[in-house]
Amino acid sequence: MQQLLLPTTSYPSPLFPLKSHPFPRKQQFCLRDGLSLYAPPKMASFSGFVAKSQMQTTADGGDANGFSTLMEYVGKGGLDVGDELVVLLYHIQYACKRIAALVASPFNSALGKYSGLSAGTSGSGGSDRDKPKPLDIVANEIILSSLRNSAKVSVMASEEDDAPIWINDDGPFVVVLDPLDGSRNIDASIPTGTIFGIYKRLVELDHLPTEEKASLNSLQSGTRLVAAGYVLYSSATILCASFGSGTHAFTLDHSTGDFILTHPSIRIPPRGQIYSVNDARYFDWPEGLRQYINTVRQGKGKYPKKYSARYICSLVADFHRTLLYGGLAMNPRDHLRLVYEANPLSFLAEQAGGKGSDGKSRILSIQPVKLHQRLPLFLGSLEDMDELESYEDVQQKVNPGYEV
Ligand SMILES: O=P(O)(O)OC[C@H]1O[C@](O)(COP(=O)(O)O)[C@@H](O)[C@@H]1O
């Protein structure tokens, strides 16, 4: 039987030698085709509850307490997303647990100083503000090494790299990602996140030169996403994902290292009472957006409630709240990236009954033409999004490149 070992990569910085696995070593479990991974140890994860691996499985993959781990949920007893995707997810969630430990590390403020890592050039060729920080670079390396170890990825396109990286000719998947969104917030311990999208490799492009096929595979339309997700690094570490049948969130149980299903089949309420936007930009907004915000904050919109403002300025955190509470999360200027941010989050929004738009068109239907393409992004509750779009003029054209 072929056996997959746990990823063995270590942080590129000598500050973070990975002497031992940060989470308990896992027991082995088998996938349908004889591949194997390491399954969670059969132990109570917290008082009063046990993960599904300890439980009698019911026909629908549930258990008496309703708890299951991410790996169980996507495996053949649950959603059954396919063995190859299960293996890839295993490696992605492992990388994200390492990033969760990294962002919480007492040493990360010294990372640039002692590791030789300095802020690099922006993959998107943008302003100083967009240049990757040492933590962005380390997070990118952690994910790249996990994707390599998975042997399931042909190409990785990251917001932090100028060009996509070809990994493995036979890898069935293409992964697009923003390894650490909101990293400017880390010094103040404000939540950050990883965003990822997974496509199938376009086998019809296999004959092309590497650079060309890497780029074309990464520029697939969002309608072709096989799966997408984010990991929120906050008071809890949450992995939220969709495989095309609903949006589901899993919370990291630090005692076992497992992501436990805590929010199955999330539905964004059709209306929320929260709008999330950087409204210091009010005077650069177009008339339609100003009118919309002025209307809902006074409770004069179609939903006769006075809306509240919430803006963390960390996309994953603002989106996660919107997914759970409803309302809108937006960035009306050309700032967020179609490939790495807008497409994966729109996929999750739609799978939860919400909407992702650039203010005029459905995000998932926009064909990317450039890897680092930026656009206005509006995400949220169906009825709130429809009302916002009815104001038509909501895309901010003035984009001076703000310093903070
Ligand atoms: O300055 P703005 O327009 O409020 O943008 C804030 C947004 O930019 C981000 O920080 C992403 O930008 P970066 O990819 O440059 O880090 C999001 O997390 C946040 O939602």
The ligand as a MOL file (V3000), in Angstrom:
LIG
                    3D

  0  0  0     0  0            999 V3000
M  V30 BEGIN CTAB
M  V30 COUNTS 20 20 0 0 0
M  V30 BEGIN ATOM
M  V30 1 O -7.1330 50.2620 1.7620 0
M  V30 2 P -8.4180 49.5900 1.4800 0
M  V30 3 O -8.9890 50.0190 0.1540 0
M  V30 4 O -9.4040 49.7770 2.5990 0
M  V30 5 O -8.0920 48.0490 1.2770 0
M  V30 6 C -8.0990 47.1450 2.3440 0
M  V30 7 C -8.0890 45.7680 1.8120 0
M  V30 8 O -6.8160 45.4940 1.3300 0
M  V30 9 C -6.3540 44.2740 1.8780 0
M  V30 10 O -5.4910 44.5560 2.9340 0
M  V30 11 C -5.6700 43.4810 0.8070 0
M  V30 12 O -4.6210 44.2430 0.2960 0
M  V30 13 P -3.2030 43.5910 0.1690 0
M  V30 14 O -3.4100 42.3760 -0.6800 0
M  V30 15 O -2.3830 44.6450 -0.4960 0
M  V30 16 O -2.7600 43.2210 1.5630 0
M  V30 17 C -7.5890 43.5620 2.3910 0
M  V30 18 O -7.3270 42.6660 3.4170 0
M  V30 19 C -8.4340 44.7220 2.8320 0
M  V30 20 O -9.7790 44.3500 2.7610 0
M  V30 END ATOM
M  V30 BEGIN BOND
M  V30 1 2 1 2
M  V30 2 1 2 3
M  V30 3 1 2 4
M  V30 4 1 2 5
M  V30 5 1 5 6
M  V30 6 1 6 7
M  V30 7 1 7 8
M  V30 8 1 7 19
M  V30 9 1 8 9
M  V30 10 1 9 10
M  V30 11 1 9 11
M  V30 12 1 9 17
M  V30 13 1 11 12
M  V30 14 1 12 13
M  V30 15 2 13 14
M  V30 16 1 13 15
M  V30 17 1 13 16
M  V30 18 1 17 18
M  V30 19 1 17 19
M  V30 20 1 19 20
M  V30 END BOND
M  V30 END CTAB
M  END
